[in-house]
């Protein structure tokens, strides 16, 4: 809701000459002025648009100024109403102020007095709006934080409850194989192996869903992180896969960034693992580079894998999107987790690729958080 709507001023005066003069004075101060000659016309305008201030003549042909004040505040109690009259008495001033009038001014006073009060009323209206908005944002933020905590707790409980029957299934399959293995033929053993493999896949899916629910909501404060050490840890975590596929990992000079080290390890590990997993019939290699840009760093993770068709560039960051079918292991959550981690670091992630020509994932990390910039 734009705050410039509070520069709309409604002027209600039944004398055409005085109405025209008031409108000219206030328009000269860059206010958006709507003038009308009766209370009925004024109320129609109040119902149709927003006003910050209303300047109301005390004596109108259809309602008194105080009666119109009550009607206006019935539609929007935040409109600042200034009673502007040629005849003032103690009782009329008292009545108007008790009903919530912002000010009560005599027409014989200097016009600059009216201008000053209108400016002050508009500023107060804006300040009140900003205060209300700040409170609403704080309340919404608190509700969102509570909702996130409840979601994370729920995901943890569900993950625990789902793992228990999976462990039971795997355990009984192992007992059947050990105690009755000699009585089972090859087909039965194959069935048992498929059950165990299915349980393992389901367990991995549960782990990935739990990981996705936590990504982007870490309670750890961001701090200076050496991306070279992040890549060293991510590479170490993938040592078995790197050796198995004789993969080559190349790393260029790396900066120090503001971030969450655990999540950045997870981010790079997922991207490196993709480069090794989705390989062609040749030795896989992955190259990681970084370059400085305005406001932060841009990282590139390039591989020589199978590539991704352009129409799938956006889909790969959605949950459970697997483009290559059962040929490659996985649950389709890894890149969705990467996206949430990058967004927590006020960055974005995208890719360039072509089928059979490898893929390059790009992501950015800001030099500092927007909150730090606002405070500096």
C-alpha positions as a Markdown table, in Angstrom:
| # | Residue | x | y | z |
|---|---|---|---|---|
| 1 | Unk | 0.0 | 0.0 | 0.0 |
| 2 | Unk | 1.8 | 3.2 | -1.1 |
| 3 | Unk | 2.2 | 5.9 | 1.5 |
| 4 | Unk | 1.7 | 8.7 | -1.1 |
| 5 | Unk | -2.0 | 8.0 | -0.8 |
| 6 | Unk | -1.9 | 9.9 | 2.5 |
| 7 | Unk | -1.2 | 13.1 | 0.5 |
| 8 | Unk | -4.8 | 13.0 | -0.7 |
| 9 | Unk | -6.7 | 15.8 | 1.0 |
| 10 | Unk | -10.5 | 16.1 | 1.1 |
| 11 | Unk | -11.8 | 19.7 | 1.4 |
| 12 | Unk | -15.5 | 20.1 | 2.3 |
| 13 | Unk | -16.8 | 23.7 | 2.0 |
| 14 | Unk | -20.2 | 24.9 | 0.8 |
| 15 | Unk | -19.0 | 28.4 | -0.2 |
| 16 | Unk | -17.7 | 28.0 | -3.8 |
| 17 | Unk | -15.2 | 30.9 | -3.6 |
| 18 | Unk | -13.7 | 29.7 | -0.3 |
| 19 | Unk | -13.6 | 26.1 | -1.6 |
| 20 | Unk | -11.7 | 27.1 | -4.7 |
| 21 | Unk | -9.3 | 29.2 | -2.6 |
| 22 | Unk | -8.6 | 26.3 | -0.1 |
| 23 | Unk | -8.0 | 23.9 | -3.0 |
| 24 | Unk | -5.5 | 26.3 | -4.6 |
| 25 | Unk | -3.6 | 26.9 | -1.4 |
| 26 | Unk | -3.2 | 23.1 | -0.7 |
| 27 | Unk | -2.5 | 22.2 | -4.3 |
| 28 | Unk | 0.3 | 24.8 | -4.2 |
| 29 | Unk | 1.8 | 22.6 | -1.4 |
| 30 | Unk | 1.8 | 19.6 | -3.8 |
| 31 | Unk | -1.2 | 17.8 | -2.1 |
| 32 | Unk | -3.7 | 15.9 | -4.2 |
| 33 | Unk | -6.9 | 17.8 | -3.4 |
| 34 | Unk | -10.5 | 16.8 | -3.9 |
| 35 | Unk | -13.0 | 19.6 | -3.2 |
| 36 | Unk | -16.8 | 19.2 | -2.6 |
| 37 | Unk | -19.6 | 21.4 | -1.4 |
| 38 | Unk | -21.6 | 19.0 | 0.8 |
| 39 | Unk | -21.3 | 16.3 | 3.4 |
| 40 | Unk | -23.1 | 13.8 | 1.2 |
| 41 | Unk | -20.6 | 14.4 | -1.7 |
| 42 | Unk | -17.7 | 14.1 | 0.8 |
| 43 | Unk | -18.9 | 10.7 | 2.1 |
| 44 | Unk | -19.1 | 9.4 | -1.5 |
| 45 | Unk | -15.4 | 10.3 | -2.0 |
| 46 | Unk | -14.4 | 8.7 | 1.3 |
| 47 | Unk | -15.9 | 5.4 | 0.3 |
| 48 | Unk | -14.2 | 5.5 | -3.1 |
| 49 | Unk | -10.6 | 6.4 | -2.3 |
| 50 | Unk | -8.1 | 6.8 | 0.5 |
| 51 | Unk | -7.4 | 10.2 | 2.2 |
| 52 | Unk | -4.8 | 11.2 | 4.7 |
| 53 | Unk | -6.5 | 14.4 | 5.8 |
| 54 | Unk | -10.0 | 16.0 | 5.5 |
| 55 | Unk | -10.5 | 19.8 | 6.0 |
| 56 | Unk | -14.2 | 20.2 | 6.9 |
| 57 | Unk | -16.3 | 23.4 | 7.3 |
| 58 | Unk | -18.2 | 23.4 | 10.6 |
| 59 | Unk | -21.4 | 24.6 | 9.0 |
| 60 | Unk | -22.6 | 22.6 | 6.0 |
| 61 | Unk | -26.1 | 22.5 | 4.5 |
| 62 | Unk | -26.8 | 18.8 | 5.1 |
| 63 | Unk | -24.7 | 17.9 | 8.2 |
| 64 | Unk | -22.6 | 19.8 | 10.8 |
| 65 | Unk | -18.8 | 19.5 | 10.7 |
| 66 | Unk | -18.8 | 17.3 | 13.8 |
| 67 | Unk | -21.5 | 15.0 | 12.4 |
| 68 | Unk | -19.5 | 14.6 | 9.2 |
| 69 | Unk | -16.4 | 14.0 | 11.3 |
| 70 | Unk | -18.2 | 11.1 | 13.0 |
| 71 | Unk | -19.3 | 9.7 | 9.6 |
| 72 | Unk | -15.8 | 10.0 | 8.1 |
| 73 | Unk | -14.2 | 8.2 | 11.0 |
| 74 | Unk | -16.9 | 5.5 | 10.7 |
| 75 | Unk | -15.4 | 4.7 | 7.3 |
| 76 | Unk | -11.8 | 5.2 | 8.2 |
| 77 | Unk | -10.8 | 6.2 | 11.7 |
| 78 | Unk | -7.3 | 6.9 | 10.7 |
| 79 | Unk | -8.2 | 10.0 | 8.5 |
| 80 | Unk | -7.1 | 13.1 | 10.3 |
| 81 | Unk | -10.0 | 15.6 | 10.2 |
| 82 | Unk | -9.4 | 19.3 | 10.6 |
| 83 | Unk | -12.5 | 21.4 | 11.5 |
| 84 | Unk | -12.2 | 24.8 | 9.7 |
| 85 | Unk | -14.8 | 27.3 | 10.6 |
| 86 | Unk | -15.6 | 31.0 | 10.7 |
| 87 | Unk | -17.4 | 30.8 | 14.0 |
| 88 | Unk | -15.7 | 29.1 | 16.9 |
| 89 | Unk | -17.0 | 28.5 | 20.5 |
| 90 | Unk | -15.7 | 26.7 | 23.5 |
| 91 | Unk | -18.4 | 24.1 | 23.2 |
| 92 | Unk | -17.9 | 23.4 | 19.5 |
| 93 | Unk | -14.1 | 23.1 | 19.9 |
| 94 | Unk | -14.6 | 20.8 | 22.9 |
| 95 | Unk | -17.1 | 18.7 | 20.9 |
| 96 | Unk | -14.9 | 18.4 | 17.9 |
| 97 | Unk | -11.8 | 17.4 | 19.8 |
| 98 | Unk | -13.7 | 14.9 | 21.9 |
| 99 | Unk | -14.9 | 13.2 | 18.7 |
| 100 | Unk | -11.3 | 12.8 | 17.5 |
| 101 | Unk | -10.7 | 16.0 | 15.4 |
| 102 | Unk | -7.0 | 16.5 | 14.6 |
| 103 | Unk | -7.4 | 20.3 | 15.0 |
| 104 | Unk | -10.0 | 23.1 | 15.1 |
| 105 | Unk | -9.0 | 26.2 | 13.2 |
| 106 | Unk | -10.7 | 29.5 | 12.5 |
| 107 | Unk | -10.9 | 30.7 | 8.9 |
| 108 | Unk | -9.7 | 34.2 | 10.0 |
| 109 | Unk | -6.3 | 32.8 | 10.9 |
| 110 | Unk | -3.2 | 32.9 | 8.7 |
| 111 | Unk | -3.5 | 30.3 | 5.8 |
| 112 | Unk | 0.0 | 29.2 | 6.8 |
| 113 | Unk | -1.6 | 27.8 | 10.0 |
| 114 | Unk | -3.9 | 25.6 | 8.0 |
| 115 | Unk | -1.0 | 24.5 | 5.7 |
| 116 | Unk | 1.1 | 23.6 | 8.8 |
| 117 | Unk | -1.6 | 21.5 | 10.3 |
| 118 | Unk | -2.3 | 19.7 | 7.1 |
| 119 | Unk | 1.4 | 18.8 | 6.7 |
| 120 | Unk | 1.6 | 17.7 | 10.3 |
| 121 | Unk | -1.6 | 15.6 | 9.9 |
| 122 | Unk | -0.2 | 13.9 | 6.8 |
| 123 | Unk | 3.1 | 13.1 | 8.5 |
| 124 | Unk | 1.4 | 11.7 | 11.5 |
| 125 | Unk | -0.8 | 9.5 | 9.3 |
| 126 | Unk | 2.3 | 8.2 | 7.5 |
| 127 | Unk | 4.1 | 7.6 | 10.8 |
| 128 | Unk | 1.0 | 5.7 | 12.1 |
| 129 | Unk | 0.9 | 3.6 | 8.9 |
| 130 | Unk | 4.6 | 2.8 | 9.2 |
| 131 | Unk | 4.2 | 1.8 | 12.8 |
| 132 | Unk | 1.2 | -0.4 | 12.0 |
| 133 | Unk | 3.1 | -2.0 | 9.1 |
| 134 | Unk | 6.1 | -2.6 | 11.3 |
| 135 | Unk | 4.0 | -4.3 | 14.0 |
| 136 | Unk | 2.2 | -6.4 | 11.3 |
| 137 | Unk | 5.6 | -7.5 | 9.8 |
| 138 | Unk | 7.0 | -8.4 | 13.3 |
| 139 | Unk | 3.8 | -10.4 | 14.0 |
| 140 | Unk | 4.0 | -12.2 | 10.7 |
| 141 | Unk | 7.7 | -12.9 | 11.2 |
| 142 | Unk | 7.0 | -14.4 | 14.6 |
| 143 | Unk | 4.2 | -16.5 | 13.2 |
| 144 | Unk | 6.4 | -17.7 | 10.3 |
| 145 | Unk | 9.2 | -18.6 | 12.7 |
| 146 | Unk | 6.8 | -20.5 | 14.9 |
| 147 | Unk | 5.3 | -22.3 | 11.9 |
| 148 | Unk | 8.8 | -23.2 | 10.6 |
| 149 | Unk | 9.8 | -24.7 | 14.0 |
| 150 | Unk | 6.5 | -26.7 | 14.1 |
| 151 | Unk | 7.1 | -27.9 | 10.6 |
| 152 | Unk | 10.7 | -29.0 | 11.4 |
| 153 | Unk | 9.5 | -30.8 | 14.6 |
| 154 | Unk | 6.7 | -32.5 | 12.6 |
| 155 | Unk | 9.2 | -33.6 | 9.9 |
| 156 | Unk | 11.5 | -35.0 | 12.5 |
| 157 | Unk | 8.7 | -36.9 | 14.3 |
| 158 | Unk | 7.3 | -38.3 | 11.0 |
| 159 | Unk | 10.8 | -39.3 | 9.8 |
| 160 | Unk | 11.4 | -41.2 | 13.1 |
| 161 | Unk | 8.0 | -42.9 | 12.8 |
| 162 | Unk | 8.5 | -43.9 | 9.2 |
| 163 | Unk | 12.0 | -45.3 | 9.8 |
| 164 | Unk | 10.8 | -47.7 | 12.5 |
| 165 | Unk | 8.7 | -50.0 | 10.2 |
| 166 | Unk | 11.5 | -49.8 | 7.5 |
| 167 | Unk | 14.0 | -51.1 | 10.0 |
| 168 | Unk | 11.6 | -53.8 | 10.9 |
| 169 | Unk | 11.1 | -54.8 | 7.3 |
| 170 | Unk | 14.9 | -54.9 | 6.6 |
| 171 | Unk | 15.5 | -56.8 | 9.8 |
| 172 | Unk | 13.0 | -59.5 | 9.1 |
| 173 | Unk | 14.3 | -59.8 | 5.5 |
| 174 | Unk | 17.8 | -60.3 | 6.8 |
| 175 | Unk | 16.5 | -63.0 | 9.3 |
| 176 | Unk | 14.7 | -64.8 | 6.5 |
| 177 | Unk | 17.8 | -64.8 | 4.4 |
| 178 | Unk | 20.0 | -66.0 | 7.3 |
| 179 | Unk | 17.7 | -68.6 | 8.8 |
| 180 | Unk | 15.9 | -69.9 | 5.8 |
| 181 | Unk | 18.4 | -69.1 | 3.1 |
| 182 | Unk | 19.1 | -72.7 | 2.2 |
| 183 | Unk | 15.4 | -73.4 | 1.7 |
| 184 | Unk | 14.8 | -70.4 | -0.6 |
| 185 | Unk | 15.4 | -70.6 | -4.3 |
| 186 | Unk | 17.0 | -67.8 | -6.4 |
| 187 | Unk | 13.7 | -66.1 | -7.1 |
| 188 | Unk | 12.9 | -65.8 | -3.4 |
| 189 | Unk | 16.3 | -64.4 | -2.7 |
| 190 | Unk | 15.8 | -61.9 | -5.5 |
| 191 | Unk | 12.5 | -60.9 | -4.0 |
| 192 | Unk | 14.1 | -60.4 | -0.6 |
| 193 | Unk | 16.9 | -58.3 | -2.2 |
| 194 | Unk | 14.3 | -56.1 | -3.9 |
| 195 | Unk | 12.4 | -55.6 | -0.6 |
| 196 | Unk | 15.6 | -54.6 | 1.2 |
| 197 | Unk | 16.6 | -52.3 | -1.7 |
| 198 | Unk | 13.2 | -50.7 | -1.6 |
| 199 | Unk | 13.4 | -50.1 | 2.1 |
| 200 | Unk | 16.8 | -48.5 | 1.7 |
| 201 | Unk | 15.5 | -46.2 | -1.0 |
| 202 | Unk | 12.6 | -45.2 | 1.2 |
| 203 | Unk | 14.9 | -44.5 | 4.1 |
| 204 | Unk | 17.1 | -42.3 | 1.8 |
| 205 | Unk | 13.9 | -40.5 | 0.7 |
| 206 | Unk | 12.9 | -39.8 | 4.3 |
| 207 | Unk | 16.4 | -38.5 | 5.0 |
| 208 | Unk | 16.3 | -36.2 | 2.0 |
| 209 | Unk | 12.8 | -34.8 | 2.8 |
| 210 | Unk | 14.0 | -34.1 | 6.3 |
| 211 | Unk | 17.1 | -32.4 | 4.9 |
| 212 | Unk | 15.0 | -30.3 | 2.6 |
| 213 | Unk | 12.7 | -29.2 | 5.5 |
| 214 | Unk | 15.8 | -28.0 | 7.4 |
| 215 | Unk | 17.6 | -26.3 | 4.5 |
| 216 | Unk | 17.4 | -22.5 | 4.6 |
| 217 | Unk | 16.2 | -22.5 | 8.2 |
| 218 | Unk | 19.5 | -23.0 | 10.1 |
| 219 | Unk | 19.7 | -21.2 | 13.4 |
| 220 | Unk | 23.5 | -20.9 | 13.1 |
| 221 | Unk | 24.7 | -17.3 | 12.6 |
| 222 | Unk | 26.5 | -16.5 | 9.4 |
| 223 | Unk | 30.2 | -16.0 | 9.7 |
| 224 | Unk | 33.3 | -15.7 | 7.5 |
| 225 | Unk | 33.9 | -19.0 | 5.7 |
| 226 | Unk | 36.9 | -20.1 | 3.7 |
| 227 | Unk | 35.4 | -21.7 | 0.5 |
| 228 | Unk | 38.7 | -23.5 | -0.1 |
| 229 | Unk | 38.2 | -25.4 | 3.2 |
| 230 | Unk | 34.5 | -25.9 | 2.3 |
| 231 | Unk | 35.5 | -27.6 | -1.0 |
| 232 | Unk | 38.1 | -29.7 | 0.7 |
| 233 | Unk | 35.5 | -31.0 | 3.2 |
| 234 | Unk | 33.0 | -31.6 | 0.4 |
| 235 | Unk | 35.6 | -33.5 | -1.7 |
| 236 | Unk | 36.6 | -35.6 | 1.3 |
| 237 | Unk | 33.0 | -36.6 | 1.9 |
| 238 | Unk | 32.8 | -37.9 | -1.7 |
| 239 | Unk | 36.2 | -39.6 | -1.6 |
| 240 | Unk | 34.6 | -43.1 | -2.1 |
| 241 | Unk | 32.7 | -42.0 | -5.2 |
| 242 | Unk | 35.6 | -40.1 | -6.6 |
| 243 | Unk | 37.9 | -43.1 | -6.3 |
| 244 | Unk | 35.3 | -45.5 | -7.6 |
| 245 | Unk | 34.7 | -43.5 | -10.8 |
| 246 | Unk | 38.3 | -42.2 | -11.1 |
| 247 | Unk | 36.8 | -38.7 | -11.1 |
| 248 | Unk | 39.0 | -35.6 | -11.5 |
| 249 | Unk | 38.1 | -32.5 | -9.3 |
| 250 | Unk | 39.7 | -29.2 | -10.3 |
| 251 | Unk | 39.4 | -26.2 | -7.9 |
| 252 | Unk | 40.4 | -22.6 | -8.8 |
| 253 | Unk | 41.3 | -19.9 | -6.3 |
| 254 | Unk | 38.5 | -19.6 | -3.7 |
| 255 | Unk | 37.4 | -16.5 | -1.7 |
| 256 | Unk | 36.2 | -16.1 | 1.9 |
| 257 | Unk | 32.5 | -15.4 | 2.1 |
| 258 | Unk | 29.8 | -14.7 | 4.7 |
| 259 | Unk | 27.9 | -17.9 | 5.2 |
| 260 | Unk | 27.0 | -21.1 | 7.0 |
| 261 | Unk | 29.9 | -23.5 | 6.6 |
| 262 | Unk | 27.8 | -26.7 | 7.1 |
| 263 | Unk | 25.3 | -25.6 | 4.5 |
| 264 | Unk | 27.9 | -24.5 | 2.0 |
| 265 | Unk | 29.6 | -27.9 | 2.3 |
| 266 | Unk | 26.2 | -29.5 | 1.6 |
| 267 | Unk | 25.7 | -27.2 | -1.4 |
| 268 | Unk | 29.1 | -28.0 | -3.0 |
| 269 | Unk | 28.9 | -31.7 | -2.1 |
| 270 | Unk | 25.5 | -32.0 | -3.9 |
| 271 | Unk | 26.8 | -30.2 | -7.0 |
| 272 | Unk | 30.0 | -32.2 | -7.1 |
| 273 | Unk | 28.1 | -35.4 | -6.6 |
| 274 | Unk | 25.8 | -34.5 | -9.5 |
| 275 | Unk | 28.8 | -34.0 | -11.7 |
| 276 | Unk | 30.1 | -37.5 | -10.9 |
| 277 | Unk | 26.8 | -39.3 | -10.8 |
| 278 | Unk | 25.4 | -38.0 | -14.2 |
| 279 | Unk | 28.5 | -38.9 | -16.2 |
| 280 | Unk | 28.9 | -40.1 | -19.7 |
| 281 | Unk | 31.0 | -43.1 | -20.8 |
| 282 | Unk | 34.3 | -41.3 | -20.0 |
| 283 | Unk | 36.2 | -40.2 | -17.0 |
| 284 | Unk | 34.2 | -37.6 | -15.1 |
| 285 | Unk | 35.7 | -34.3 | -14.2 |
| 286 | Unk | 34.3 | -31.3 | -12.3 |
| 287 | Unk | 35.8 | -27.9 | -12.2 |
| 288 | Unk | 34.9 | -25.3 | -9.5 |
| 289 | Unk | 35.8 | -21.6 | -10.0 |
| 290 | Unk | 34.8 | -18.3 | -8.4 |
| 291 | Unk | 34.8 | -14.7 | -9.7 |
| 292 | Unk | 34.0 | -11.5 | -7.8 |
| 293 | Unk | 31.0 | -9.4 | -9.0 |
| 294 | Unk | 29.2 | -6.3 | -7.7 |
| 295 | Unk | 27.8 | -7.2 | -4.3 |
| 296 | Unk | 29.3 | -10.6 | -3.9 |
| 297 | Unk | 30.8 | -13.7 | -5.5 |
| 298 | Unk | 29.7 | -15.9 | -8.4 |
| 299 | Unk | 30.7 | -19.6 | -8.4 |
| 300 | Unk | 30.6 | -22.0 | -11.3 |
| 301 | Unk | 30.6 | -25.8 | -11.0 |
| 302 | Unk | 31.2 | -27.3 | -14.4 |
| 303 | Unk | 31.1 | -31.0 | -15.4 |
| 304 | Unk | 31.5 | -33.1 | -18.5 |
| 305 | Unk | 28.3 | -35.2 | -17.8 |
| 306 | Unk | 25.2 | -36.1 | -19.8 |
| 307 | Unk | 23.8 | -32.6 | -19.8 |
| 308 | Unk | 20.3 | -31.2 | -19.3 |
| 309 | Unk | 17.8 | -30.1 | -22.0 |
| 310 | Unk | 16.9 | -26.4 | -21.8 |
| 311 | Unk | 13.2 | -27.1 | -21.2 |
| 312 | Unk | 14.2 | -28.7 | -17.9 |
| 313 | Unk | 16.4 | -25.9 | -16.6 |
| 314 | Unk | 13.7 | -24.7 | -14.1 |
| 315 | Unk | 12.3 | -28.1 | -13.2 |
| 316 | Unk | 15.6 | -29.5 | -11.9 |
| 317 | Unk | 15.3 | -27.2 | -8.8 |
| 318 | Unk | 11.8 | -28.5 | -7.9 |
| 319 | Unk | 11.4 | -31.4 | -5.4 |
| 320 | Unk | 11.2 | -35.0 | -6.7 |
| 321 | Unk | 12.1 | -34.0 | -10.3 |
| 322 | Unk | 14.3 | -36.8 | -11.7 |
| 323 | Unk | 15.0 | -36.3 | -15.4 |
| 324 | Unk | 17.1 | -39.4 | -16.1 |
| 325 | Unk | 14.9 | -42.2 | -14.7 |
| 326 | Unk | 16.1 | -45.2 | -12.7 |
| 327 | Unk | 19.5 | -45.4 | -14.5 |
| 328 | Unk | 20.9 | -42.9 | -11.9 |
| 329 | Unk | 20.4 | -43.2 | -8.1 |
| 330 | Unk | 18.7 | -40.4 | -6.1 |
| 331 | Unk | 15.5 | -38.9 | -4.9 |
| 332 | Unk | 15.2 | -35.7 | -6.9 |
| 333 | Unk | 15.6 | -33.4 | -3.9 |
| 334 | Unk | 19.4 | -32.5 | -4.0 |
| 335 | Unk | 19.1 | -29.4 | -6.3 |
| 336 | Unk | 16.0 | -28.2 | -4.4 |
| 337 | Unk | 18.1 | -28.3 | -1.3 |
| 338 | Unk | 20.8 | -26.4 | -3.1 |
| 339 | Unk | 18.3 | -23.7 | -4.1 |
| 340 | Unk | 17.1 | -23.2 | -0.5 |
| 341 | Unk | 20.7 | -22.9 | 0.8 |
| 342 | Unk | 21.7 | -20.4 | -1.9 |
| 343 | Unk | 18.6 | -18.3 | -1.2 |
| 344 | Unk | 19.4 | -18.3 | 2.6 |
| 345 | Unk | 22.7 | -16.6 | 1.5 |
| 346 | Unk | 20.8 | -13.9 | -0.5 |
| 347 | Unk | 21.9 | -15.4 | -3.8 |
| 348 | Unk | 20.4 | -17.2 | -6.8 |
| 349 | Unk | 21.3 | -20.4 | -8.6 |
| 350 | Unk | 20.9 | -21.3 | -12.3 |
| 351 | Unk | 22.5 | -23.4 | -15.0 |
| 352 | Unk | 23.8 | -23.6 | -18.5 |
| 353 | Unk | 23.8 | -27.0 | -20.3 |
| 354 | Unk | 23.2 | -29.0 | -23.5 |
| 355 | Unk | 22.5 | -32.7 | -23.9 |
| 356 | Unk | 25.8 | -34.6 | -24.2 |
| 357 | Unk | 27.9 | -31.5 | -23.5 |
| 358 | Unk | 28.0 | -31.3 | -19.7 |
| 359 | Unk | 26.4 | -28.8 | -17.3 |
| 360 | Unk | 27.6 | -25.7 | -15.5 |
| 361 | Unk | 25.7 | -24.7 | -12.3 |
| 362 | Unk | 26.2 | -21.1 | -11.3 |
| 363 | Unk | 25.3 | -19.6 | -7.9 |
| 364 | Unk | 26.0 | -16.3 | -6.1 |
| 365 | Unk | 26.7 | -15.5 | -2.5 |
| 366 | Unk | 26.3 | -11.9 | -1.3 |
| 367 | Unk | 29.2 | -10.0 | 0.3 |
| 368 | Unk | 27.0 | -9.3 | 3.3 |
| 369 | Unk | 23.4 | -9.6 | 4.3 |
| 370 | Unk | 20.9 | -7.0 | 3.4 |
| 371 | Unk | 20.4 | -6.4 | 7.2 |
| 372 | Unk | 24.1 | -5.5 | 7.5 |
| 373 | Unk | 23.9 | -3.1 | 4.6 |
| 374 | Unk | 20.9 | -1.4 | 6.1 |
| 375 | Unk | 22.7 | -1.0 | 9.4 |
| 376 | Unk | 26.0 | 0.3 | 7.9 |
